[in-house]
């Protein structure tokens, strides 16, 4: 049975999607359908068809779309819910929460005059290339017009084929740049409010692009013309499917099945608690490093980002390097996990470390913490040090993980008091629906993860690709609401983790300066979730040796970059720079994947090997295991 949170999310998505196709054009959905299909018969009649035959064709398309919409409305009658309040929409959290967009001086006569002059000049310049207006003498004789403003959203020649669409997107780009410039120049705002203003303005102008609406997108109009309206029907069906599930689709449904063509590295679940399962992967070498590796993935995502397929899998690659690999698979939160807090995840990491040590009879383990699990791993190391148990961890590797949140990037735009307070209202059963988190992360890259898919799959009716990374991105997990609110307040907002003994867990204060284990820190040069400047700051709080590596690309591709792909690059600096800028200035660039560099670092800490037998091969004689990898927890919604 769907929960209140699930239904609210679906209703939110339905209302926003309806705005894209209907209300955003100042019409109800029914009126919008009539307007779209009616105008197609006049504006883009099928080539070579008599006018009457074209009118019949478009009338049939209109009738089919109305039927689809009516059936959808009937289907939804039994699921009707009151629309969630405005704070449920991440964009509105920023844009309307405090009215920050009103800070733009749009009412100023000087600003209006400047905008009018700029738009007028631009229109005349564009029309002139088509032989129109006062600059008609500038008409382009050969080739297509060379317009002054460029953006990849408008790269298709259809945007330049007709003067109307050329003017439309050029004026949009000009006004977008002006609005962003006003936000950048806004004075009298606190830094946090200034950042929110910039973020909200960018989200707003991205959403208002003419590429996002059917009647202002010539590429969508041409697709409808070529398909005789079938692209409209397919796109409408795609949109309604997403409205049903309350989530934007990025990849072809059913293309990936866990354990069959994704997350397929062989292994066994050897331990589980109500919070996590522990997977041990089957060795592929005769000997393995004596010290095993335990990976903590973030619980805001599924663990198999590190095991997408045989070519991309960090897990499989590490196993092939002769490393005994364990992986934690976190359970997606439900009502039974409402009272979980950060202490529970820190305790779980400590428990998993002990389970691996005892299972293999080793004194210590190598660890990896990815993103929020890396933040938590730092706290776990500090707790172990405070308890005199630091020797349990031979090393710790941090993938794009932050501990100092002073410069934590765009996610800080979602952590003011009002937004944190509303999280409780979005979590009536004690957990936050993962689709809210997915929507938030998508907004951080709105053009790439929202609007490009609106255009391709809703407006043009294109088929979804079978892309494993996008499948993982949409495979959302729920979060314990109490933990999530505490995390945003204590770390993102108040930055308490880097203040010695300001926080505590498992009965002891947390002081990161006590961490003395060898540390490897990886950051992504283009990471928009954990900016490299923020990740670098971990180096300021460590008592032991550390190695910093800057990888090409961002939060995901910067980590999941196997040697076989021969993509990107990484930088290392053998000195001891004090700042990231000094690191970059003295760094040496290396092509390709950074994984082999990390593996060598790991072996340099201790290269002793043991035969890959006994409990090194889970599920053997006398070894009780729970189930095959990837386990049950990763499939729970």
PyMOL commands that set and color helices and strands:
alter all, ss='L'
color gray80, all
select helices_A, chain A and resi 4-21+23-25+29-43+51-79+86-88+90-95+100-103+109-128+136-138+152-154+158-161+163-185+191-207+210-212+214-216+218-227+230-245+303-306+314-320+335-337+342-360+372-386+390-392+410-414+417-422+434-444+446-459+468-474+481-493+512-514+532-541+563-565+580-585+595-604+614-616+633-635
alter helices_A, ss='H'
color red, helices_A
select strands_A, chain A and resi 267-272+276-281+287-289+293-296+325-330+365-370+393-399+431-432+479-480+504-505+508-509+518-524+546-551+569-572+588-591+609-611+627-628
alter strands_A, ss='S'
color yellow, strands_A
deselect
rebuild
show_as cartoon
